[in-house]
Amino acid sequence: MLVFLLAVPLILFLATAGVGGLVGALGNYASGLNIDPAQVQQQAPGAAPQATPEQVGRAAENARNGAWSTLLALGLGTLASWLGGMLGTRRALEVERQTGNVHS
């Protein structure tokens, strides 16, 4: 459980830092090319149309559902590992030689 609680925030931080660095690097590269995005869009044959608000809403809904599914899967995995650890540990038995009683 401790590994899960430490790993998830660390992974999220590293992922956002990596994506931010990648976007920044691509932005710096694109600005160095001195390209006007409006000209590129006008000159591109068969340029993709702009996204409609319905498409944006569906994409956001899919991302939300995916995030909840991932959280549920991580929680179930954590629960299963905890249960497996509890069931798989050996219990020490104390045997009293005089009385023959077994205490766990």
N, C-alpha and C positions, 0 to 999 in steps of 0.2 A: 504494500500500500504506500509505503514511504517513497519507494522508487517511482511509482506512478505519480504521486503528488509533486515530486521534484522534477520528473522528466517532462511532463506535459507543459508547464510554463516555460521551461528551458527550450523545448522544441518550438513552441509558438514564438518565443522571442527570436530564436535563430532564423526561423522561417520568415518572419516579418522583416528582420534586419537584412536577410539575403535578398528578398524581393525588393526592398527599398533600395539596396545597393545596386541591384540589377537595373531597376527603372532609372535610377540616377545616372548610371553609366550609359544606358541607351539614350537618355536625354542629352547628355553631354556629347555623345557621338553624333546624334542628329543635329544638334545646334552647330557643331563643327562643319557640317556639310552645307550649311546655309540654304536649306531647302524650305520653300514656303508650302505648308500643308495644303493650302487652298489650291495652289497650282497643280499639285500632285493629284488631288481629288478630281479636278476638272479634266486632266489629261489621261487619267487611268481609264482604259476601255472596260466597260462593264463593271464600273465601280459599284460596290455594295450599297444598297439604300440605307438610309438612317434607320435605327431601331425605333420601333413604335413604343409608346408607353406600356402597352400590353405585353410586348416581348420583354421589356425591362422588368416588369412586374413578375412575369413567369420565371425569368432567370433568377431574380432575387428570392422567389419562393423555393425554387429548386436548390439554391445555395443554402437557404435556411433549413430545408428538410435534410439536406446532406449533412449539415453540421450537427443537427439533432441526432441523426442516425449514427454518426461517428461517436458522439458523446455517449449514446446508449451502448454501442459496441464496446467502447473503452470501459464503461462502468460494469458491463456484464463480464468482460474479461478479468477485471479486477476482482469482482465477486467470486468468479470461478477459481481464480488463483488463491484467494483467501480460503475458500472452502476446501480446496485440494490440500492446502498447507495444514489446515486444521485436522482434516481426516487422515492425512499421511504422517503426522508426527507420532513418535512413540511416546507412550505414557509410561512414566516410571512407576513401578509397582513396589510397594513396601511390604515385605513379608515379615511377619513376626514369627520367629521360630518357635517360641514357647506355645502360643495359642493356635497357630496355623491360620490366623485371620489374614485376609488380603485386603489392603487399602490402596485405593488409587488416588 
